[in-house]
Amino acid sequence: MSACEEAERLGAWFISDDKVGRVTELLYDGPGSDVIGARTADGKEHLTDRTILTAGAYADKLLDFENQLRPTAWTLCHIKVSDDELELYKNLPVMFNVEGGTSC
C-alpha cells in the first residue's frame, strides 16, 4: 500500500493538477492566525480544520521566507542493491549534477 492510499484510508483527500490543485493563496481565519484552507487556480476555496501543505519548489510563492529559502525541484531516487554491489560502491562519492538535471 502506498503512503497516499494509507492517507486516503485514514480520511485525507488530495487535489492535484495545474488548475484545480495549484494553490494560489493560503486562507487564514484572521491576521496572524492559523491556515484554514487554500484557494486554488480555479478560484475554489478549500476550507478545512487541518491543512497539510506540500508546496516544494513553489513554497516561496505562498509563504514569505524573507529570502532564507531557495526552493528547488531536485529529484532523488533510491535503488536497492545486492550485497556484492554494496561492497563495490560503498565508498563511491555522491555525484550531483545541479545544472544539467538528471533522472533516475
C-alpha positions as YAML, in Angstrom:
chain: A
units: angstrom
residues:
- id: 1
  name: MET
  ca: [0.00, 0.00, 0.00]
- id: 2
  name: SER
  ca: [1.35, 3.45, -0.89]
- id: 3
  name: ALA
  ca: [1.55, 6.35, 1.55]
- id: 4
  name: CYS
  ca: [-1.15, 8.09, -0.50]
- id: 5
  name: GLU
  ca: [-3.50, 5.12, -0.24]
- id: 6
  name: GLU
  ca: [-2.92, 4.89, 3.50]
- id: 7
  name: ALA
  ca: [-3.58, 8.60, 3.96]
- id: 8
  name: GLU
  ca: [-6.82, 8.31, 1.97]
- id: 9
  name: ARG
  ca: [-7.82, 5.29, 4.04]
- id: 10
  name: LEU
  ca: [-7.36, 7.44, 7.14]
- id: 11
  name: GLY
  ca: [-9.53, 10.23, 5.71]
- id: 12
  name: ALA
  ca: [-7.15, 12.51, 3.82]
- id: 13
  name: TRP
  ca: [-8.11, 13.72, 0.37]
- id: 14
  name: PHE
  ca: [-5.90, 15.10, -2.36]
- id: 15
  name: ILE
  ca: [-6.38, 17.61, -5.13]
- id: 16
  name: SER
  ca: [-3.88, 17.85, -7.94]
- id: 17
  name: ASP
  ca: [-3.49, 19.13, -11.50]
- id: 18
  name: ASP
  ca: [-2.21, 22.52, -12.61]
- id: 19
  name: LYS
  ca: [-5.60, 24.24, -12.38]
- id: 20
  name: VAL
  ca: [-7.56, 22.63, -9.54]
- id: 21
  name: GLY
  ca: [-4.52, 21.59, -7.49]
- id: 22
  name: ARG
  ca: [-2.32, 24.68, -7.82]
- id: 23
  name: VAL
  ca: [-2.69, 26.78, -4.68]
- id: 24
  name: THR
  ca: [-2.69, 30.50, -5.37]
- id: 25
  name: GLU
  ca: [-3.39, 31.70, -1.84]
- id: 26
  name: LEU
  ca: [-3.50, 30.37, 1.70]
- id: 27
  name: LEU
  ca: [-6.62, 31.33, 3.66]
- id: 28
  name: TYR
  ca: [-6.40, 32.48, 7.27]
- id: 29
  name: ASP
  ca: [-9.00, 32.99, 9.98]
- id: 30
  name: GLY
  ca: [-7.55, 36.47, 10.54]
- id: 31
  name: PRO
  ca: [-4.19, 38.27, 10.66]
- id: 32
  name: GLY
  ca: [-1.59, 36.12, 12.38]
- id: 33
  name: SER
  ca: [-3.96, 33.17, 12.71]
- id: 34
  name: ASP
  ca: [-3.76, 29.58, 11.57]
- id: 35
  name: VAL
  ca: [-4.28, 28.46, 7.99]
- id: 36
  name: ILE
  ca: [-7.90, 27.39, 7.49]
- id: 37
  name: GLY
  ca: [-7.63, 26.38, 3.85]
- id: 38
  name: ALA
  ca: [-6.44, 27.37, 0.42]
- id: 39
  name: ARG
  ca: [-7.70, 28.97, -2.78]
- id: 40
  name: THR
  ca: [-6.75, 27.15, -5.99]
- id: 41
  name: ALA
  ca: [-6.20, 28.47, -9.52]
- id: 42
  name: ASP
  ca: [-9.79, 27.66, -10.46]
- id: 43
  name: GLY
  ca: [-10.93, 30.14, -7.75]
- id: 44
  name: LYS
  ca: [-12.35, 27.50, -5.42]
- id: 45
  name: GLU
  ca: [-11.79, 27.82, -1.68]
- id: 46
  name: HIS
  ca: [-10.92, 24.58, 0.12]
- id: 47
  name: LEU
  ca: [-11.66, 25.08, 3.83]
- id: 48
  name: THR
  ca: [-10.68, 22.54, 6.46]
- id: 49
  name: ASP
  ca: [-9.73, 22.22, 10.10]
- id: 50
  name: ARG
  ca: [-6.38, 20.65, 9.14]
- id: 51
  name: THR
  ca: [-4.17, 21.57, 6.21]
- id: 52
  name: ILE
  ca: [-1.03, 19.80, 5.03]
- id: 53
  name: LEU
  ca: [0.83, 21.92, 2.54]
- id: 54
  name: THR
  ca: [3.44, 20.24, 0.36]
- id: 55
  name: ALA
  ca: [4.48, 23.20, -1.76]
- id: 56
  name: GLY
  ca: [8.04, 22.05, -2.51]
- id: 57
  name: ALA
  ca: [9.69, 24.34, -5.04]
- id: 58
  name: TYR
  ca: [6.57, 26.52, -5.07]
- id: 59
  name: ALA
  ca: [6.78, 27.32, -1.33]
- id: 60
  name: ASP
  ca: [8.20, 30.83, -1.77]
- id: 61
  name: LYS
  ca: [5.15, 31.80, -3.84]
- id: 62
  name: LEU
  ca: [2.86, 31.10, -0.87]
- id: 63
  name: LEU
  ca: [4.91, 31.95, 2.21]
- id: 64
  name: ASP
  ca: [7.30, 34.81, 2.95]
- id: 65
  name: PHE
  ca: [10.63, 33.23, 3.82]
- id: 66
  name: GLU
  ca: [12.45, 36.58, 3.81]
- id: 67
  name: ASN
  ca: [14.96, 35.33, 1.22]
- id: 68
  name: GLN
  ca: [16.00, 32.48, 3.53]
- id: 69
  name: LEU
  ca: [14.75, 29.70, 1.28]
- id: 70
  name: ARG
  ca: [15.85, 28.66, -2.17]
- id: 71
  name: PRO
  ca: [13.14, 26.28, -3.37]
- id: 72
  name: THR
  ca: [14.25, 23.70, -5.89]
- id: 73
  name: ALA
  ca: [12.79, 20.70, -7.61]
- id: 74
  name: TRP
  ca: [15.56, 18.13, -7.45]
- id: 75
  name: THR
  ca: [14.65, 14.51, -7.71]
- id: 76
  name: LEU
  ca: [16.27, 11.85, -5.58]
- id: 77
  name: CYS
  ca: [15.87, 8.15, -6.04]
- id: 78
  name: HIS
  ca: [16.92, 5.13, -4.02]
- id: 79
  name: ILE
  ca: [17.91, 1.91, -5.74]
- id: 80
  name: LYS
  ca: [18.15, -1.36, -3.85]
- id: 81
  name: VAL
  ca: [21.49, -3.04, -4.48]
- id: 82
  name: SER
  ca: [22.79, -6.51, -3.82]
- id: 83
  name: ASP
  ca: [25.39, -7.22, -1.14]
- id: 84
  name: ASP
  ca: [28.03, -7.53, -3.89]
- id: 85
  name: GLU
  ca: [27.04, -4.15, -5.35]
- id: 86
  name: LEU
  ca: [27.03, -2.59, -1.88]
- id: 87
  name: GLU
  ca: [30.61, -3.74, -1.33]
- id: 88
  name: LEU
  ca: [31.62, -2.44, -4.77]
- id: 89
  name: TYR
  ca: [30.01, 1.00, -4.43]
- id: 90
  name: LYS
  ca: [30.15, 1.68, -0.66]
- id: 91
  name: ASN
  ca: [32.86, 4.37, -0.97]
- id: 92
  name: LEU
  ca: [31.59, 5.96, -4.16]
- id: 93
  name: PRO
  ca: [31.09, 9.73, -3.75]
- id: 94
  name: VAL
  ca: [27.65, 11.18, -4.31]
- id: 95
  name: MET
  ca: [27.53, 12.88, -7.70]
- id: 96
  name: PHE
  ca: [25.08, 15.70, -8.18]
- id: 97
  name: ASN
  ca: [24.55, 17.48, -11.49]
- id: 98
  name: VAL
  ca: [22.71, 20.59, -10.31]
- id: 99
  name: GLU
  ca: [22.91, 22.40, -13.64]
- id: 100
  name: GLY
  ca: [22.13, 19.61, -16.07]
- id: 101
  name: GLY
  ca: [19.38, 17.82, -14.25]
- id: 102
  name: THR
  ca: [19.47, 14.04, -14.30]
- id: 103
  name: SER
  ca: [16.81, 11.44, -13.82]
- id: 104
  name: CYS
  ca: [16.79, 8.04, -12.20]
...
